[in-house]
Amino acid sequence: MFTIEHDFDATIITLIDELPEGEVNTRPLNEDVVIQTFDDRVVVEQFDPDTGELAQIVLTIEQLEELRAALNLPEGNYRLERS
C-alpha cells in the first residue's frame, strides 16, 4: 500500500509494508518508507528501530534517473547519455 500527497514544494510518497491478504505473519513488518520529491532532489527516509533514528538518503535527480535505469539492466558498467 502507498499514499501520495502534494505539499507546497514537494510530493510525498509513503510506502507502507504489509503482508499479502491471507498470508500468516511469517516476517516482521518494516517501517514505512517516505519519499519526498523536490525540483532538484529526492529524499528517502525510514525509521531505524535498532538505532531509534531516522535514516535518510538524498539523491540528485540524475542519480534517481540512473537508479531507475539500473533496475532494468543486467550486470555491468553504464553511463547514461544526457541531452
N, C-alpha and C positions, 0 to 999 in steps of 0.2 A: 504494500500500500504506500502511496505517497501523496503529498499535498503540494500545491503551488500557490504562492502568494506574491502579489506585486506591491512592493513598497515604493516610496518616492524615487529612490535612486538604485534600487536593486530588485531582482527577482529572487525569491527564496523557495527552494525546493527541499522538502523534508522527506527522507526515505525512512519508512517505518518497518522494522523487521517483524515478520510474523510467520507462523507455521502454516503450511497449506491446510485447507479445511479437511478435517477428519484425521490428520496426522497426530499421533501421540507426541507428547513433549519429549523428543529424543535429544534435543540440544537446548542450551540456554539461548534466550533471545539476546541479540546485540542491541546496544544503544542506538537511538535514532541518528541518522546522518543528515546534517543540514548543509545545503549547498547554496551559497549566496553568489549571484552573478551580478557584476558591475560592468561598466563600459570597458574597463581596462584590465580586469582580473576576475578570478573565480576563487572563492574561499570555501574549503571543505572542512567541516567541523564534526567531531564526535567526542562525546564524554568518555573518558577512560576510567572505568570503575576501579581499576587496580591502583591508579595513582590519585584518583579523585580530582583530576584536572581535565580541562578541555583541550583535546589535541586539535591542532589547526594546520592546514596546508593551504598555501596561497599559490595559485597557478596564474601565469600570464595567459592571455587569450591564445598566443602562439603555442604555449605548452599544452593547452587544452586541445587545440587542433591536432597536435602531434599525438596526444593520448588517444583521441578519437580514431585517428588513422592506425595507430599501433594495435588497437583492439581487433582489427580485421586483417592483419598482415602476418605472414609466417616469420619465424626467427630470422634475424639478420640486422644489418645496419641500414638506416634510411635517412634521407634528408628531404623534407617537403620543399617543393618549388613554390616560392611566394611571388605573387604578382605585384 
